[in-house]
Amino acid sequence: MRERWIVYVLRCAGGSLYTGITNDLTRRLERHRAGTASAFTRSRRPVRLVYQERQPTRSAALRREAALRSLSRPEKLALVRGKR
């Protein structure tokens, strides 16, 4: 079976945004909500999924994650709102 990779953005408490990748979005969201996925989201719960996109490979997902992380906050918010 071919793995599917997903690049995702979470809106955290206080309005901060977190970008990550996973091949199991449901499990990863559960871990974020439980506070066991990352130090960043652990201290900024609750988190809400606001954006996701599929990528064909882990490598492509990592490249896209880096590209999203390099965006300015207004650019990320436009992406989340579907205006990019």
Secondary structure, DSSP 8 states (H G I E B T S, - for coil): ----EEEEEEEEGGG-EEEEEES-HHHHHHHHHHT-S-HHHHTT-SEEEEEEEEESSHHHHHHHHHHHHTS-HHHHHHHHTT--
